[in-house]
């Protein structure tokens, strides 16, 4: 008897970065853990950055991160590609270049070996596209499949980009459209169009390597990738960490039309509500339509980069981003913090 193809999303309760522990819960889990000092530890976990950075010499620092999640696509090869793209993005967001990766995998004992092989093959192909290598890993049995990578990269110690370096006057850019979480939620219920699903998968398998290669040429002060905490969750972390505030033009943000229509009907992933609980206290939302608010809190899987660039380089960087990323958006500006809210939507 011919074996039916496995549908990975039917084996998990959550999909992709929507499975992340909420930012508010995460901060409470970490709050009493003592942070040991080391003069060579340039970035640790105390500022909610995308990766840790450790200086090896005056010219070289290690960037390390780990990321994995349950399936967001039924096709095993596609799931492997998405998970790897998402994990590599943390190093790109720090301005680094990924070099070595380790597989992290959990699979049900009854999962067909062909499906496991295809997940790994998808991961390998994306890692090689990023110019890195997979050199091993670790796997366990679990009721729900999960896949991702531990990634090690390199960066110059003086060129590390964190999420806490934004300065008043900086211009904010975003490099992928929003709505991936809403589309993936709809896809699990067979409520997304074929074109919408294709667009979603294209975005989630597009490396942030090109965005990284552009931004490191310019005077960029801060960067983070927009993933499970949504645009406003990650923007709030950047503004709070930098002790500044931002004005964001919602009309300049590329909202995937089909995702906006689904949001209008209330098809919102649970992670968006967790993100709202975490960040809405810091955001002025009163003038913004509810479906737009929901999209700004929508958890993205393998989303784009949020970049804070010095105003003198903003025009030139924008021109180059437009030629190299899925959706170059100039979405706002950074200001001196005046107390109260951190983000003002227009």
N, C-alpha and C positions, 0 to 999 in steps of 0.2 A: 504494500500500500504506500502511495506517495505521501510524504510528510508535508503538512501544510506549513507555509512560512510563519515563523513566530512574529507576533505583533508585540513589540517591546513595550509600548506605552500601556498596554493592557495589564502588564505585570507590575506596574508601580502606581502608587497613590498620588505622587507629585511628579512634575516634569521639569527637568533642567534646573535652572537657577531659582525657580519657584519653590524648590525644596530647601532653600537656605534658611537657617535659623535667623529670625528677625534681628535687625540691627540693635534694637533696644534690649532684647533678651541677651544678645551676644555681649553687649557692653557690661551688663550686670554679671554675666558669668566670668568676665575677666577682671572685674573691678578691684578685687582684693589680692590678685596675684602679683607678687613682687617682681618688678622689672630690674634685673641685675645690670649694672653698668659695665660697659666695655668701650674704650675709646675708639675701637675699630668698628663697632656696631653703629652704622650710620642711620639705619631705619629698623625699628623693631615693631612689635605689635601694639604699642601704646598709642599710636595715632591712627589706627584703622587704615593703614596703607595697604596697597595691593600685594606687596611682597616685602621681604626683609632684605636688607643690603648690608654686606660686611666687607670692609676694606681689607684687601690683601697687600697692596702696595700703594705707592703714590699715584700709580697710573691704572690700577685695576681693582675692581670691587666685584664680589659675587652678589647676584640677585637670586633669591630662592622663593618659590611659592608652591602651593599644592591646591588642586581644585578637582572635584569629581562630583557627579550627580546621577540621578536615575534618568532613564530614557526620555527624550523629548521628540524622538522620531521612531517610527515602527521599523524602519530599515536599519539593520545592525551597522552596516558600513557607514551610513549617513550619521547615525548616532555617534560612532567613533570619531568621525570628522568634527562634529559639533563640539563634543566634549574636549577634544584636543585643542581646537581653535580657542575655546573659552579659557582653558588653562594657560595657554601660551600668552594670552592677552595681558595677564597680570605683569609679565616681564616687559612686554612692549610698553605698557602704561608707565613704567618706571624709567623709560628711556633706554632700556637694556636690550641686548640681543640674546635670545634663547640659544643654548648650546647642547645641554644634556637633559634628557627626560627619563623618568621612570613610570611605567604603567601602574595604575591602581585600579583593581578590578574586583567586583563581587558578582557572582553569577549563580543562579539556581542550579542545583545538581542536574536537573532534567533538561536544561537548555541545550539544544542541539549544538554540537561542536562547530558546525559550519557557521552558526550565528556568532559564537564567541570569536572565531577566527576573523569574521568580517568586522566586528567591532574593533579588534586590534589592528586590522589592516587599515581601517579608516583613520585611526589614530596615527599609525606610522606614516601614512601618506601626507597628512597635514603637518606633522612634525618635520618631515623632510622638506616640505614646501617652505617651511619657516627657516630652513637652514640649520636645523638642529638634528640631534640623534636620539633614538631611544636605546638605552643600554641595559634594560632589565625591568624589574618591577616586582609587584606582589599581588597575589590573587587569593580570594577566599570564597567559600560558598555562602550564599545568602538567599533568602526568599525573593528579594527584589534585585534585579540587575543594577549595577552602578559601574561607571567608568570615568576615569580622569587621569591626570598626570601630576607628578611632582616635577617641577621644572627648575633648572639652574641656568642662569645666564650671566652675562658680563656687562659691566658699564664702567665708565670712568668715574672715579669718586667725586669729581667736581661737576659732573653732569647728571647726577641722579635727580629724577623728577618725582616729587612726592605729591600727596593731595593736600598739603598744608603750606604751600609756598605762594599762594595767590596774593597779589598786591593790588591796592587801589589803582584804578585806571586800566587794569588788565581787561582784555576782550575775551569772552568765552565762546568756544567753538565745540560743536558736536559732530561726529563723523559717521553716524549711522542713524536711520530713522527710528522712531519709537513705535511700539505696538506688538513686539514679538511675543510677549507673555500672553497677551489677549488672543492673538492668533493661535498660539499653541494650545491654549485652553479650549478654544473653539474646535481645533483639530481633533482633540480627544473625544469630542462629542459629535464629530463628523459634521460640523457646522461652518467650516471654512471652505472657500472656493478653491478650485485647483490652482488658479493663478496666485491666490493669496498664500497658499501653502508653499508653492514654488518660490515665491518672493521671500517668505520667512526662512526657508532652508538656505537660500542663496546668501542671505545676510548672516545667518549663524555660522556659515562655513567660510566667510570672508575674513581672513586674518587681519589683525590690526597692524600688521607689519608695515604696510604702505603709509598708514597714518603716522606711525612712529618714525619712519624714515624721513617724512616731511618735517615733523615738528622739531626734531633734534637739530635742524639747520637754523632754527630761529630762537629768539629770546623768549622761551617758554618758562614760566615760573612754577606751574603746577599742572598735574595731570592725574586722572583716574579713569578706569574703564567703567562704563555704566552697565551694571549687571543686576544681581538679584535685589538690590535696594532701590532700583528705579532711578530715573534722572534726579528727582528731588531728594531722595535719600542720599545719593552719592554727592550731589551738589551741597546739601546741608553739611555733610562731613567735611567737604573741602572748605566751605565758608567758616565753619566753626573752628577747624584746625588751623586756618590761616588768620583767624580773628578779623574777618572782614564780612561784608554783606554783598549781595548781588541783586541786580535788576535783570530779569529774564523776560524777553519778548516772546510770548507763546506763539505769536503768528509767524515767527521765524523758525519754529521747530517743525521738522518734517514728521508729521503724524501719518502713519500708514492709513489710507482712507478706509479700507475694509475693517481694520482694527477699531477705528473711531466709530464706525457704524455699529459694530458689535458692542462697544463700550456704551453707546447710547441705549442699547437694549439691556444693559446691565450684566453682560457676560464678562465678568472681571475675575481674574485669578485671586485666590486667597492671599497670596503674597503681596498683592497691591494694598490690601487692607492692613496688613502688618506694616508695610512701608508708610502708609498714611499715619498710623498710630505713632510711629517713630518720629516722623519729620514734620507733620502738619503744624505742630506748635511753633515752628520756626519759619513758616511760610505764610505770606499774605495771599489768601486764596479767594477772597470774596467776589472779585470781579470775573472770575473764570468759570466757564460752563463746566458742569459736573463731568461730562465725558472726557473733556480735556484734562481736568484734574486727575481722573482715573488713569489716563494714559501717562501722565507725568509721574505717577506712582507705580506704574506697571513694571514688574520685575522683568528685566531683559536677560535673555541667555545669549552669551557671546555678543553683547552690545558694542557700541562704538566707544571712542575716547571722548572724555570731557576735558578740554584743554584751556588753560588760562595763559594767554600770550600778551606780552608787552605791547602797548598800543602802537609803538613805532614799527613793529614787525607784523601787525595784524593783517594789513591789506595784502602784503606779499605772501604770507602764509596761507591766507584764505584762497588766493589765486591758485596756489600750488595744490592745496587740499582738494579743490574742485576738480582737478584732473586726476586725482589718485585715490579717492575714497568713495564709498557707496553714496554718501549724501553729506556734503560739506555744508554746515549750518553755522551762521554767526548769530548766536542766540542771546547775547547780553553782555553786561559789563560788571566789573567788580568795583565796590566803593568802600570808603572808610566805614567802619562799623559805628552805628549811632545808638546801639542798645536796642533791645526788643527783638523783632523779627530779623532773620538772617537773609531771607529770600523774598523779593517782591516781584510778583508776576504782573505783566502788562499785556 
